[in-house]
Amino acid sequence: MALMITDECINCDVCEPVCPNDAIFEGEEIYEIKPDLCTECVGHFDEPQCVQICPIDCIPKDPNHKESEGDLLAKYRQIVGKG
């Protein structure tokens, strides 16, 4: 399942640089996550880096983009060219 950033985001800019897939970007009002690039850091790290670093805990799983661990790993392989 991809992650999402809620409107509690304070635009602190700590999540964007830690995303290994460049899935996080500055939106019009808050930071946003491109679901087709978000793998919850599967393939890179054991835990989503943005979730770990977020000071206000505003990055939950996106219920509109449900994916299994296998789906996330396949997406990771496609993104990094190992698939």
Beta strands, then each sheet from edge to edge (+ up, - down):
strand 1: 24-26
strand 2: 31-33
sheet 1: 1+ 2-
end
